[in-house]
C-alpha cells in the first residue's frame, strides 16, 4: 500500500508484474486482480485496504 501511495503522490501509476505456473492459475490471478480493482474503485472504499480477501 505504501508503494501505491508514493506513486500516487508523484503522479505516477504503480505497475506490478505477476506470474503464474499454469494458464489456469494465470486466469484465476487475472480475475482476482480485476475483481479487486473494481472493489477498490467503489464509493464504499472497500478494496485494497478494506478487502476481506
Beta strands, then each sheet from edge to edge (+ up, - down):
end
